[in-house]
């Protein structure tokens, strides 16, 4: 175990270890950044889908508000060609 401390205490080994730690830190940062970007992309897609769904629901409610009140009114609209 003593030889490990001697090797790690030497200048080139310490420099290599420092470079390895820096490279590992940068790699982990980039992976985390990529994952965060993917998450943001999924959230944006979910928001877009939700907006489309809400727009369709608004159109359906608008159409329902203009419907005839009873069957006779519907028949009259169809005869007039306003359906």
mmCIF file as gemmi writes it, N, C-alpha and C atoms, coordinates in Angstrom:
data_model
loop_
_atom_site.group_PDB
_atom_site.id
_atom_site.type_symbol
_atom_site.label_atom_id
_atom_site.label_alt_id
_atom_site.label_comp_id
_atom_site.label_asym_id
_atom_site.label_entity_id
_atom_site.label_seq_id
_atom_site.pdbx_PDB_ins_code
_atom_site.Cartn_x
_atom_site.Cartn_y
_atom_site.Cartn_z
_atom_site.occupancy
_atom_site.B_iso_or_equiv
_atom_site.pdbx_formal_charge
_atom_site.auth_seq_id
_atom_site.auth_asym_id
_atom_site.pdbx_PDB_model_num
ATOM 1 N N . UNK Axp A 1 ? 0.817 -1.177 0 1 0 ? 1 A 1
ATOM 2 C CA . UNK Axp A 1 ? 0 0 0 1 0 ? 1 A 1
ATOM 3 C C . UNK Axp A 1 ? 0.87 1.254 0 1 0 ? 1 A 1
ATOM 4 N N . UNK Axp A 2 ? 2.061 1.127 0.512 1 0 ? 2 A 1
ATOM 5 C CA . UNK Axp A 2 ? 2.959 2.263 0.56 1 0 ? 2 A 1
ATOM 6 C C . UNK Axp A 2 ? 3.401 2.725 -0.815 1 0 ? 2 A 1
ATOM 7 N N . UNK Axp A 3 ? 3.524 1.795 -1.757 1 0 ? 3 A 1
ATOM 8 C CA . UNK Axp A 3 ? 3.971 2.189 -3.099 1 0 ? 3 A 1
ATOM 9 C C . UNK Axp A 3 ? 2.899 2.985 -3.833 1 0 ? 3 A 1
ATOM 10 N N . UNK Axp A 4 ? 1.614 2.754 -3.498 1 0 ? 4 A 1
ATOM 11 C CA . UNK Axp A 4 ? 0.541 3.518 -4.141 1 0 ? 4 A 1
ATOM 12 C C . UNK Axp A 4 ? 0.635 4.985 -3.726 1 0 ? 4 A 1
ATOM 13 N N . UNK Axp A 5 ? 0.85 5.224 -2.472 1 0 ? 5 A 1
ATOM 14 C CA . UNK Axp A 5 ? 0.968 6.613 -2.013 1 0 ? 5 A 1
ATOM 15 C C . UNK Axp A 5 ? 2.202 7.283 -2.595 1 0 ? 5 A 1
ATOM 16 N N . UNK Axp A 6 ? 3.28 6.51 -2.773 1 0 ? 6 A 1
ATOM 17 C CA . UNK Axp A 6 ? 4.474 7.083 -3.39 1 0 ? 6 A 1
ATOM 18 C C . UNK Axp A 6 ? 4.219 7.455 -4.843 1 0 ? 6 A 1
ATOM 19 N N . UNK Axp A 7 ? 3.507 6.565 -5.554 1 0 ? 7 A 1
ATOM 20 C CA . UNK Axp A 7 ? 3.217 6.836 -6.974 1 0 ? 7 A 1
ATOM 21 C C . UNK Axp A 7 ? 2.29 8.029 -7.101 1 0 ? 7 A 1
ATOM 22 N N . UNK Axp A 8 ? 1.24 8.056 -6.27 1 0 ? 8 A 1
ATOM 23 C CA . UNK Axp A 8 ? 0.287 9.168 -6.349 1 0 ? 8 A 1
ATOM 24 C C . UNK Axp A 8 ? 0.887 10.483 -5.871 1 0 ? 8 A 1
ATOM 25 N N . UNK Axp A 9 ? 1.914 10.405 -5.046 1 0 ? 9 A 1
ATOM 26 C CA . UNK Axp A 9 ? 2.555 11.624 -4.554 1 0 ? 9 A 1
ATOM 27 C C . UNK Axp A 9 ? 3.501 12.222 -5.586 1 0 ? 9 A 1
ATOM 28 N N . UNK Axp A 10 ? 3.866 11.449 -6.604 1 0 ? 10 A 1
ATOM 29 C CA . UNK Axp A 10 ? 4.788 11.977 -7.607 1 0 ? 10 A 1
ATOM 30 C C . UNK Axp A 10 ? 4.07 12.999 -8.492 1 0 ? 10 A 1
ATOM 31 N N . UNK Axp A 11 ? 4.815 13.903 -9.052 1 0 ? 11 A 1
ATOM 32 C CA . UNK Axp A 11 ? 4.264 14.995 -9.857 1 0 ? 11 A 1
ATOM 33 C C . UNK Axp A 11 ? 3.459 14.548 -11.068 1 0 ? 11 A 1
ATOM 34 N N . UNK Axp A 12 ? 4.016 13.7 -11.949 1 0 ? 12 A 1
ATOM 35 C CA . UNK Axp A 12 ? 3.265 13.305 -13.14 1 0 ? 12 A 1
ATOM 36 C C . UNK Axp A 12 ? 1.983 12.525 -12.814 1 0 ? 12 A 1
ATOM 37 N N . UNK Axp A 13 ? 2.028 11.705 -11.777 1 0 ? 13 A 1
ATOM 38 C CA . UNK Axp A 13 ? 0.837 10.94 -11.405 1 0 ? 13 A 1
ATOM 39 C C . UNK Axp A 13 ? -0.243 11.869 -10.873 1 0 ? 13 A 1
ATOM 40 N N . UNK Axp A 14 ? 0.143 12.852 -10.08 1 0 ? 14 A 1
ATOM 41 C CA . UNK Axp A 14 ? -0.835 13.816 -9.568 1 0 ? 14 A 1
ATOM 42 C C . UNK Axp A 14 ? -1.44 14.633 -10.696 1 0 ? 14 A 1
ATOM 43 N N . UNK Axp A 15 ? -0.615 14.985 -11.66 1 0 ? 15 A 1
ATOM 44 C CA . UNK Axp A 15 ? -1.102 15.756 -12.802 1 0 ? 15 A 1
ATOM 45 C C . UNK Axp A 15 ? -2.076 14.91 -13.633 1 0 ? 15 A 1
ATOM 46 N N . UNK Axp A 16 ? -1.715 13.644 -13.846 1 0 ? 16 A 1
ATOM 47 C CA . UNK Axp A 16 ? -2.591 12.746 -14.602 1 0 ? 16 A 1
ATOM 48 C C . UNK Axp A 16 ? -3.906 12.524 -13.858 1 0 ? 16 A 1
ATOM 49 N N . UNK Axp A 17 ? -3.84 12.357 -12.557 1 0 ? 17 A 1
ATOM 50 C CA . UNK Axp A 17 ? -5.045 12.166 -11.763 1 0 ? 17 A 1
ATOM 51 C C . UNK Axp A 17 ? -5.929 13.411 -11.82 1 0 ? 17 A 1
ATOM 52 N N . UNK Axp A 18 ? -5.306 14.569 -11.756 1 0 ? 18 A 1
ATOM 53 C CA . UNK Axp A 18 ? -6.064 15.821 -11.868 1 0 ? 18 A 1
ATOM 54 C C . UNK Axp A 18 ? -6.735 15.945 -13.225 1 0 ? 18 A 1
ATOM 55 N N . UNK Axp A 19 ? -6.023 15.584 -14.283 1 0 ? 19 A 1
ATOM 56 C CA . UNK Axp A 19 ? -6.599 15.63 -15.628 1 0 ? 19 A 1
ATOM 57 C C . UNK Axp A 19 ? -7.754 14.638 -15.762 1 0 ? 19 A 1
ATOM 58 N N . UNK Axp A 20 ? -7.578 13.45 -15.17 1 0 ? 20 A 1
ATOM 59 C CA . UNK Axp A 20 ? -8.635 12.435 -15.207 1 0 ? 20 A 1
ATOM 60 C C . UNK Axp A 20 ? -9.876 12.925 -14.473 1 0 ? 20 A 1
ATOM 61 N N . UNK Axp A 21 ? -9.689 13.542 -13.329 1 0 ? 21 A 1
ATOM 62 C CA . UNK Axp A 21 ? -10.825 14.081 -12.578 1 0 ? 21 A 1
ATOM 63 C C . UNK Axp A 21 ? -11.507 15.213 -13.348 1 0 ? 21 A 1
ATOM 64 N N . UNK Axp A 22 ? -10.727 16.057 -13.988 1 0 ? 22 A 1
ATOM 65 C CA . UNK Axp A 22 ? -11.307 17.148 -14.774 1 0 ? 22 A 1
ATOM 66 C C . UNK Axp A 22 ? -12.095 16.607 -15.956 1 0 ? 22 A 1
ATOM 67 N N . UNK Axp A 23 ? -11.54 15.609 -16.642 1 0 ? 23 A 1
ATOM 68 C CA . UNK Axp A 23 ? -12.231 15.016 -17.784 1 0 ? 23 A 1
ATOM 69 C C . UNK Axp A 23 ? -13.525 14.338 -17.342 1 0 ? 23 A 1
ATOM 70 N N . UNK Axp A 24 ? -13.475 13.653 -16.208 1 0 ? 24 A 1
ATOM 71 C CA . UNK Axp A 24 ? -14.679 13.002 -15.69 1 0 ? 24 A 1
ATOM 72 C C . UNK Axp A 24 ? -15.737 14.031 -15.324 1 0 ? 24 A 1
ATOM 73 N N . UNK Axp A 25 ? -15.327 15.123 -14.709 1 0 ? 25 A 1
ATOM 74 C CA . UNK Axp A 25 ? -16.263 16.188 -14.341 1 0 ? 25 A 1
ATOM 75 C C . UNK Axp A 25 ? -16.921 16.782 -15.574 1 0 ? 25 A 1
ATOM 76 N N . UNK Axp A 26 ? -16.126 17.045 -16.596 1 0 ? 26 A 1
ATOM 77 C CA . UNK Axp A 26 ? -16.672 17.62 -17.837 1 0 ? 26 A 1
ATOM 78 C C . UNK Axp A 26 ? -17.623 16.639 -18.502 1 0 ? 26 A 1
ATOM 79 N N . UNK Axp A 27 ? -17.261 15.359 -18.549 1 0 ? 27 A 1
ATOM 80 C CA . UNK Axp A 27 ? -18.125 14.352 -19.17 1 0 ? 27 A 1
ATOM 81 C C . UNK Axp A 27 ? -19.445 14.242 -18.426 1 0 ? 27 A 1
ATOM 82 N N . UNK Axp A 28 ? -19.405 14.241 -17.099 1 0 ? 28 A 1
ATOM 83 C CA . UNK Axp A 28 ? -20.644 14.167 -16.322 1 0 ? 28 A 1
ATOM 84 C C . UNK Axp A 28 ? -21.503 15.414 -16.528 1 0 ? 28 A 1
ATOM 85 N N . UNK Axp A 29 ? -20.863 16.587 -16.609 1 0 ? 29 A 1
ATOM 86 C CA . UNK Axp A 29 ? -21.603 17.815 -16.866 1 0 ? 29 A 1
ATOM 87 C C . UNK Axp A 29 ? -22.303 17.756 -18.219 1 0 ? 29 A 1
ATOM 88 N N . UNK Axp A 30 ? -21.604 17.288 -19.243 1 0 ? 30 A 1
ATOM 89 C CA . UNK Axp A 30 ? -22.194 17.219 -20.577 1 0 ? 30 A 1
ATOM 90 C C . UNK Axp A 30 ? -23.343 16.22 -20.634 1 0 ? 30 A 1
ATOM 91 N N . UNK Axp A 31 ? -23.192 15.094 -19.964 1 0 ? 31 A 1
ATOM 92 C CA . UNK Axp A 31 ? -24.278 14.115 -19.932 1 0 ? 31 A 1
ATOM 93 C C . UNK Axp A 31 ? -25.51 14.676 -19.217 1 0 ? 31 A 1
ATOM 94 N N . UNK Axp A 32 ? -25.275 15.374 -18.12 1 0 ? 32 A 1
ATOM 95 C CA . UNK Axp A 32 ? -26.392 15.973 -17.396 1 0 ? 32 A 1
ATOM 96 C C . UNK Axp A 32 ? -27.062 17.062 -18.231 1 0 ? 32 A 1
ATOM 97 N N . UNK Axp A 33 ? -26.269 17.842 -18.93 1 0 ? 33 A 1
ATOM 98 C CA . UNK Axp A 33 ? -26.797 18.896 -19.793 1 0 ? 33 A 1
ATOM 99 C C . UNK Axp A 33 ? -27.656 18.296 -20.909 1 0 ? 33 A 1
ATOM 100 N N . UNK Axp A 34 ? -27.197 17.207 -21.491 1 0 ? 34 A 1
ATOM 101 C CA . UNK Axp A 34 ? -27.952 16.524 -22.55 1 0 ? 34 A 1
ATOM 102 C C . UNK Axp A 34 ? -29.278 16.001 -22.007 1 0 ? 34 A 1
ATOM 103 N N . UNK Axp A 35 ? -29.234 15.403 -20.833 1 0 ? 35 A 1
ATOM 104 C CA . UNK Axp A 35 ? -30.454 14.867 -20.231 1 0 ? 35 A 1
ATOM 105 C C . UNK Axp A 35 ? -31.448 15.98 -19.932 1 0 ? 35 A 1
ATOM 106 N N . UNK Axp A 36 ? -30.954 17.114 -19.465 1 0 ? 36 A 1
ATOM 107 C CA . UNK Axp A 36 ? -31.828 18.258 -19.188 1 0 ? 36 A 1
ATOM 108 C C . UNK Axp A 36 ? -32.451 18.775 -20.479 1 0 ? 36 A 1
ATOM 109 N N . UNK Axp A 37 ? -31.693 18.775 -21.561 1 0 ? 37 A 1
ATOM 110 C CA . UNK Axp A 37 ? -32.232 19.189 -22.857 1 0 ? 37 A 1
ATOM 111 C C . UNK Axp A 37 ? -33.319 18.253 -23.352 1 0 ? 37 A 1
ATOM 112 N N . UNK Axp A 38 ? -33.11 16.967 -23.164 1 0 ? 38 A 1
ATOM 113 C CA . UNK Axp A 38 ? -34.129 15.997 -23.564 1 0 ? 38 A 1
ATOM 114 C C . UNK Axp A 38 ? -35.402 16.202 -22.754 1 0 ? 38 A 1
ATOM 115 N N . UNK Axp A 39 ? -35.234 16.44 -21.455 1 0 ? 39 A 1
ATOM 116 C CA . UNK Axp A 39 ? -36.395 16.659 -20.579 1 0 ? 39 A 1
ATOM 117 C C . UNK Axp A 39 ? -37.154 17.906 -21.021 1 0 ? 39 A 1
ATOM 118 N N . UNK Axp A 40 ? -36.434 18.966 -21.347 1 0 ? 40 A 1
ATOM 119 C CA . UNK Axp A 40 ? -37.074 20.201 -21.795 1 0 ? 40 A 1
ATOM 120 C C . UNK Axp A 40 ? -37.803 19.977 -23.11 1 0 ? 40 A 1
ATOM 121 N N . UNK Axp A 41 ? -37.221 19.174 -23.995 1 0 ? 41 A 1
ATOM 122 C CA . UNK Axp A 41 ? -37.876 18.864 -25.265 1 0 ? 41 A 1
ATOM 123 C C . UNK Axp A 41 ? -39.174 18.095 -25.063 1 0 ? 41 A 1
ATOM 124 N N . UNK Axp A 42 ? -39.147 17.141 -24.132 1 0 ? 42 A 1
ATOM 125 C CA . UNK Axp A 42 ? -40.373 16.382 -23.852 1 0 ? 42 A 1
ATOM 126 C C . UNK Axp A 42 ? -41.45 17.283 -23.257 1 0 ? 42 A 1
ATOM 127 N N . UNK Axp A 43 ? -41.049 18.196 -22.376 1 0 ? 43 A 1
ATOM 128 C CA . UNK Axp A 43 ? -42.018 19.117 -21.786 1 0 ? 43 A 1
ATOM 129 C C . UNK Axp A 43 ? -42.609 20.051 -22.837 1 0 ? 43 A 1
ATOM 130 N N . UNK Axp A 44 ? -41.783 20.506 -23.758 1 0 ? 44 A 1
ATOM 131 C CA . UNK Axp A 44 ? -42.278 21.377 -24.825 1 0 ? 44 A 1
ATOM 132 C C . UNK Axp A 44 ? -43.261 20.623 -25.716 1 0 ? 44 A 1
ATOM 133 N N . UNK Axp A 45 ? -42.95 19.374 -26.014 1 0 ? 45 A 1
ATOM 134 C CA . UNK Axp A 45 ? -43.861 18.565 -26.828 1 0 ? 45 A 1
ATOM 135 C C . UNK Axp A 45 ? -45.175 18.332 -26.094 1 0 ? 45 A 1
ATOM 136 N N . UNK Axp A 46 ? -45.103 18.076 -24.794 1 0 ? 46 A 1
ATOM 137 C CA . UNK Axp A 46 ? -46.324 17.869 -24 1 0 ? 46 A 1
ATOM 138 C C . UNK Axp A 46 ? -47.162 19.141 -23.974 1 0 ? 46 A 1
ATOM 139 N N . UNK Axp A 47 ? -46.516 20.299 -23.848 1 0 ? 47 A 1
ATOM 140 C CA . UNK Axp A 47 ? -47.235 21.574 -23.851 1 0 ? 47 A 1
ATOM 141 C C . UNK Axp A 47 ? -47.924 21.809 -25.195 1 0 ? 47 A 1
ATOM 142 N N . UNK Axp A 48 ? -47.229 21.515 -26.277 1 0 ? 48 A 1
ATOM 143 C CA . UNK Axp A 48 ? -47.808 21.695 -27.607 1 0 ? 48 A 1
ATOM 144 C C . UNK Axp A 48 ? -49.025 20.788 -27.785 1 0 ? 48 A 1
ATOM 145 N N . UNK Axp A 49 ? -48.925 19.55 -27.36 1 0 ? 49 A 1
ATOM 146 C CA . UNK Axp A 49 ? -50.049 18.616 -27.459 1 0 ? 49 A 1
ATOM 147 C C . UNK Axp A 49 ? -51.219 19.099 -26.613 1 0 ? 49 A 1
ATOM 148 N N . UNK Axp A 50 ? -50.913 19.592 -25.43 1 0 ? 50 A 1
ATOM 149 C CA . UNK Axp A 50 ? -51.966 20.106 -24.545 1 0 ? 50 A 1
ATOM 150 C C . UNK Axp A 50 ? -52.666 21.31 -25.172 1 0 ? 50 A 1
ATOM 151 N N . UNK Axp A 51 ? -51.902 22.199 -25.789 1 0 ? 51 A 1
ATOM 152 C CA . UNK Axp A 51 ? -52.507 23.372 -26.442 1 0 ? 51 A 1
ATOM 153 C C . UNK Axp A 51 ? -53.418 22.956 -27.591 1 0 ? 51 A 1
ATOM 154 N N . UNK Axp A 52 ? -52.993 21.964 -28.381 1 0 ? 52 A 1
ATOM 155 C CA . UNK Axp A 52 ? -53.84 21.475 -29.473 1 0 ? 52 A 1
ATOM 156 C C . UNK Axp A 52 ? -55.137 20.892 -28.923 1 0 ? 52 A 1
ATOM 157 N N . UNK Axp A 53 ? -55.014 20.105 -27.855 1 0 ? 53 A 1
ATOM 158 C CA . UNK Axp A 53 ? -56.194 19.492 -27.25 1 0 ? 53 A 1
ATOM 159 C C . UNK Axp A 53 ? -57.156 20.558 -26.734 1 0 ? 53 A 1
ATOM 160 N N . UNK Axp A 54 ? -56.633 21.581 -26.075 1 0 ? 54 A 1
ATOM 161 C CA . UNK Axp A 54 ? -57.489 22.646 -25.555 1 0 ? 54 A 1
ATOM 162 C C . UNK Axp A 54 ? -58.159 23.416 -26.682 1 0 ? 54 A 1
ATOM 163 N N . UNK Axp A 55 ? -57.459 23.638 -27.772 1 0 ? 55 A 1
ATOM 164 C CA . UNK Axp A 55 ? -58.06 24.34 -28.91 1 0 ? 55 A 1
ATOM 165 C C . UNK Axp A 55 ? -59.213 23.527 -29.497 1 0 ? 55 A 1
ATOM 166 N N . UNK Axp A 56 ? -59.032 22.234 -29.625 1 0 ? 56 A 1
ATOM 167 C CA . UNK Axp A 56 ? -60.097 21.365 -30.139 1 0 ? 56 A 1
ATOM 168 C C . UNK Axp A 56 ? -61.287 21.377 -29.185 1 0 ? 56 A 1
ATOM 169 N N . UNK Axp A 57 ? -61.028 21.33 -27.885 1 0 ? 57 A 1
ATOM 170 C CA . UNK Axp A 57 ? -62.115 21.378 -26.907 1 0 ? 57 A 1
ATOM 171 C C . UNK Axp A 57 ? -62.862 22.706 -26.975 1 0 ? 57 A 1
ATOM 172 N N . UNK Axp A 58 ? -62.133 23.815 -27.178 1 0 ? 58 A 1
ATOM 173 C CA . UNK Axp A 58 ? -62.796 25.119 -27.334 1 0 ? 58 A 1
ATOM 174 C C . UNK Axp A 58 ? -63.694 25.131 -28.564 1 0 ? 58 A 1
ATOM 175 N N . UNK Axp A 59 ? -63.214 24.555 -29.666 1 0 ? 59 A 1
ATOM 176 C CA . UNK Axp A 59 ? -64.025 24.491 -30.881 1 0 ? 59 A 1
ATOM 177 C C . UNK Axp A 59 ? -65.282 23.654 -30.654 1 0 ? 59 A 1
ATOM 178 N N . UNK Axp A 60 ? -65.138 22.544 -29.927 1 0 ? 60 A 1
ATOM 179 C CA . UNK Axp A 60 ? -66.292 21.698 -29.65 1 0 ? 60 A 1
ATOM 180 C C . UNK Axp A 60 ? -67.311 22.436 -28.771 1 0 ? 60 A 1
ATOM 181 N N . UNK Axp A 61 ? -66.841 23.164 -27.773 1 0 ? 61 A 1
ATOM 182 C CA . UNK Axp A 61 ? -67.749 23.929 -26.925 1 0 ? 61 A 1
ATOM 183 C C . UNK Axp A 61 ? -68.443 25.04 -27.708 1 0 ? 61 A 1
ATOM 184 N N . UNK Axp A 62 ? -67.704 25.679 -28.607 1 0 ? 62 A 1
ATOM 185 C CA . UNK Axp A 62 ? -68.297 26.721 -29.449 1 0 ? 62 A 1
ATOM 186 C C . UNK Axp A 62 ? -69.385 26.13 -30.346 1 0 ? 62 A 1
ATOM 187 N N . UNK Axp A 63 ? -69.105 24.99 -30.942 1 0 ? 63 A 1
ATOM 188 C CA . UNK Axp A 63 ? -70.095 24.335 -31.791 1 0 ? 63 A 1
ATOM 189 C C . UNK Axp A 63 ? -71.311 23.909 -30.964 1 0 ? 63 A 1
ATOM 190 N N . UNK Axp A 64 ? -71.08 23.413 -29.755 1 0 ? 64 A 1
ATOM 191 C CA . UNK Axp A 64 ? -72.197 22.99 -28.903 1 0 ? 64 A 1
ATOM 192 C C . UNK Axp A 64 ? -73.051 24.175 -28.489 1 0 ? 64 A 1
ATOM 193 N N . UNK Axp A 65 ? -72.466 25.35 -28.345 1 0 ? 65 A 1
ATOM 194 C CA . UNK Axp A 65 ? -73.253 26.523 -27.945 1 0 ? 65 A 1
ATOM 195 C C . UNK Axp A 65 ? -74.147 27.017 -29.079 1 0 ? 65 A 1
ATOM 196 N N . UNK Axp A 66 ? -73.813 26.667 -30.308 1 0 ? 66 A 1
ATOM 197 C CA . UNK Axp A 66 ? -74.619 27.094 -31.462 1 0 ? 66 A 1
ATOM 198 C C . UNK Axp A 66 ? -75.597 26.02 -31.935 1 0 ? 66 A 1
ATOM 199 N N . UNK Axp A 67 ? -75.713 24.92 -31.195 1 0 ? 67 A 1
ATOM 200 C CA . UNK Axp A 67 ? -76.593 23.843 -31.643 1 0 ? 67 A 1
ATOM 201 C C . UNK Axp A 67 ? -78.061 24.241 -31.454 1 0 ? 67 A 1
ATOM 202 N N . UNK Axp A 68 ? -78.932 23.639 -32.241 1 0 ? 68 A 1
ATOM 203 C CA . UNK Axp A 68 ? -80.366 23.937 -32.088 1 0 ? 68 A 1
ATOM 204 C C . UNK Axp A 68 ? -80.89 23.368 -30.764 1 0 ? 68 A 1
ATOM 205 N N . UNK Axp A 69 ? -81.859 24.042 -30.167 1 0 ? 69 A 1
ATOM 206 C CA . UNK Axp A 69 ? -82.336 23.626 -28.852 1 0 ? 69 A 1
ATOM 207 C C . UNK Axp A 69 ? -83.139 22.316 -28.847 1 0 ? 69 A 1
ATOM 208 N N . UNK Axp A 70 ? -83.781 21.995 -29.957 1 0 ? 70 A 1
ATOM 209 C CA . UNK Axp A 70 ? -84.575 20.763 -29.98 1 0 ? 70 A 1
ATOM 210 C C . UNK Axp A 70 ? -84.585 20.167 -31.389 1 0 ? 70 A 1
ATOM 211 N N . UNK Axp A 71 ? -85.268 19.029 -31.532 1 0 ? 71 A 1
ATOM 212 C CA . UNK Axp A 71 ? -85.276 18.324 -32.82 1 0 ? 71 A 1
ATOM 213 C C . UNK Axp A 71 ? -85.984 19.113 -33.91 1 0 ? 71 A 1
ATOM 214 N N . UNK Axp A 72 ? -87.033 19.825 -33.544 1 0 ? 72 A 1
ATOM 215 C CA . UNK Axp A 72 ? -87.772 20.611 -34.543 1 0 ? 72 A 1
ATOM 216 C C . UNK Axp A 72 ? -86.9 21.736 -35.107 1 0 ? 72 A 1
ATOM 217 N N . UNK Axp A 73 ? -86.15 22.38 -34.24 1 0 ? 73 A 1
ATOM 218 C CA . UNK Axp A 73 ? -85.26 23.443 -34.699 1 0 ? 73 A 1
ATOM 219 C C . UNK Axp A 73 ? -84.156 22.859 -35.588 1 0 ? 73 A 1
ATOM 220 N N . UNK Axp A 74 ? -83.68 21.664 -35.261 1 0 ? 74 A 1
ATOM 221 C CA . UNK Axp A 74 ? -82.668 21.011 -36.094 1 0 ? 74 A 1
ATOM 222 C C . UNK Axp A 74 ? -83.238 20.689 -37.464 1 0 ? 74 A 1
ATOM 223 N N . UNK Axp A 75 ? -84.449 20.144 -37.48 1 0 ? 75 A 1
ATOM 224 C CA . UNK Axp A 75 ? -85.082 19.821 -38.765 1 0 ? 75 A 1
ATOM 225 C C . UNK Axp A 75 ? -85.266 21.089 -39.598 1 0 ? 75 A 1
ATOM 226 N N . UNK Axp A 76 ? -85.687 22.181 -38.954 1 0 ? 76 A 1
ATOM 227 C CA . UNK Axp A 76 ? -85.878 23.447 -39.674 1 0 ? 76 A 1
ATOM 228 C C . UNK Axp A 76 ? -84.561 23.959 -40.238 1 0 ? 76 A 1
ATOM 229 N N . UNK Axp A 77 ? -83.477 23.866 -39.467 1 0 ? 77 A 1
ATOM 230 C CA . UNK Axp A 77 ? -82.154 24.283 -39.955 1 0 ? 77 A 1
ATOM 231 C C . UNK Axp A 77 ? -81.726 23.461 -41.149 1 0 ? 77 A 1
ATOM 232 N N . UNK Axp A 78 ? -81.983 22.147 -41.1 1 0 ? 78 A 1
ATOM 233 C CA . UNK Axp A 78 ? -81.593 21.273 -42.199 1 0 ? 78 A 1
ATOM 234 C C . UNK Axp A 78 ? -82.417 21.605 -43.447 1 0 ? 78 A 1
ATOM 235 N N . UNK Axp A 79 ? -83.696 21.92 -43.273 1 0 ? 79 A 1
ATOM 236 C CA . UNK Axp A 79 ? -84.522 22.306 -44.433 1 0 ? 79 A 1
ATOM 237 C C . UNK Axp A 79 ? -84.048 23.599 -45.058 1 0 ? 79 A 1
ATOM 238 N N . UNK Axp A 80 ? -83.597 24.513 -44.219 1 0 ? 80 A 1
ATOM 239 C CA . UNK Axp A 80 ? -83.112 25.807 -44.709 1 0 ? 80 A 1
ATOM 240 C C . UNK Axp A 80 ? -81.709 25.698 -45.308 1 0 ? 80 A 1
ATOM 241 N N . UNK Axp A 81 ? -81.021 24.57 -45.09 1 0 ? 81 A 1
ATOM 242 C CA . UNK Axp A 81 ? -79.674 24.387 -45.614 1 0 ? 81 A 1
ATOM 243 C C . UNK Axp A 81 ? -78.616 25.082 -44.775 1 0 ? 81 A 1
ATOM 244 N N . UNK Axp A 82 ? -78.906 25.349 -43.519 1 0 ? 82 A 1
ATOM 245 C CA . UNK Axp A 82 ? -77.961 26.036 -42.657 1 0 ? 82 A 1
ATOM 246 C C . UNK Axp A 82 ? -77.232 25.085 -41.715 1 0 ? 82 A 1
ATOM 247 N N . UNK Axp A 83 ? -77.271 23.809 -41.966 1 0 ? 83 A 1
ATOM 248 C CA . UNK Axp A 83 ? -76.629 22.858 -41.072 1 0 ? 83 A 1
ATOM 249 C C . UNK Axp A 83 ? -75.163 22.939 -41.277 1 0 ? 83 A 1
